[in-house]
Amino acid sequence: MHPTQLYEAAALAVVTWALLRWRRSGVPDAVIVGRYLLLAGSIRFAIEFIRVNVRVLGPLTLAHLVSLALMVAGAVMLVRSTRT
């Protein structure tokens, strides 16, 4: 068994640091939220491979699918914010 909570906490601490730096440097809110969704979703997606959960779609768990949805939402926000 892996201490996945610790892995996720460490990765999200780095994300928090990056989000704070972007916020202080004046990056628009929509970009920051899009980046958060993309980063947090990808971290969770990766960590789910070492967790022991029920697989619902091939090798993917429900958390994988939710993480994919978050990453798509973040990517859409980033694309829309660069168009304006």
HURAKA-V981802 format. One record per backbone hydrogen bond with DSSP energy under -1.0 kcal/mol. NH is the residue of the N-H (numbers start at 1). CO is the residue of the C=O. If there is no record, write none. Layout:
# HURAKA-V981802
{{NH CO} {NH CO}}
This chain:
# HURAKA-V981802
{{4 2} {7 3} {8 4} {9 5} {10 6} {11 7} {12 8} {13 9} {14 10} {15 11} {16 12} {17 13} {18 14} {19 15} {20 16} {21 17} {22 18} {23 19} {24 20} {25 21} {26 23} {27 22} {32 28} {33 29} {34 30} {35 31} {36 32} {37 33} {38 34} {39 35} {40 36} {41 37} {42 38} {43 39} {44 40} {45 41} {46 42} {47 43} {48 44} {49 46} {50 47} {56 60} {57 60} {60 57} {65 61} {66 62} {67 63} {68 64} {69 65} {70 66} {71 67} {72 68} {73 69} {74 70} {75 71} {76 72} {77 73} {78 74} {79 75} {80 76} {81 77} {82 78}}
